[in-house]
Amino acid sequence: MNSSKYIIGFTALLTAFVALVLSLMYTGLKEKHKQNELLFEKRAMLGAIQDRAKLNVSDIKDADIIDFFNKNIEQVVVDTKGNILTPEDVEKHGYKGGKAENVDMKKEMKKAFENRILPVYIYNDKNGEKIYILKLFGKGLWDEISGFLALGPDINTVVGASFDHKGETPGMGAEMKDNPKFPAQFKGKKIYDESGKLVSINVRKGGAVDPEHDVDAISGATLTSNGITDMLKSSLENYNNYLKKLK
């Protein structure tokens, strides 16, 4: 009987000790994990402008990514009405730091359209032209998909794009990130038609038809391709009023 009590007591004590250690580890690593996520986002973002900025993002060290970002990228947060928010306004939405990089698009996309706030990143190139980098967020075949779309100074023509996913199928949907030929198709496409209407960009199965607004779908990944089309449309609609004000 005493032996059973000892075993139960020892097990409970050991369980509590392990739980405490895990809790301390999580707390200690939480900030490091957050910094790694921000670094990953910055690398992906710069991937959308690497041609314009003459960068090879895959070969750049982490410290150089951060340095380039801090020196060359302006951060702005806007609402769906097109208004630019102050850092204090952004913090009122629950984002400590008040910068674009602090805004969680997954959280924002769950809100009603009129309540969303959105990150915008602006790159001033060597010619003095502004490139506007917009954050994309949506749903693929299995999980979240995301990306960045960079628009030229005409606020219409795409100068670059980058995409990422949580769990698309390797060799199929994962090609959105793994195959550089897919995002390369977006360069030169337009998001508005000649009348100024937002039409976005269509990832079309069977091949692009409209040379200004279509790209080829990912082979064997129809649902992922459809998800990218939906992500582009919904994300660009979020920014539409801001982009119109820029024009």
Secondary structure, DSSP 8 states (H G I E B T S, - for coil): -HHHHHHHHHHHHHHHHHHHHHHHHHHHHHHHHHHHHHHHHHHHHHHTSHHHHT--GGGS-HHHHHHHHHHHEEEEEEETTS-B--HHHHHHTT-TT-SGGG--HHHHTTS-GGG-EEEEEEEE-TTS-EEEEEEEEEE-SSSEEEEEEEE-TTSSBEEEEEEEESS--TTTTTHHHH-THHHHTTTT-BSB-TTS-B---EEETT---STTTEEE--TT-HHHHHHHHHHHHHHHHHHHHHHHHH-
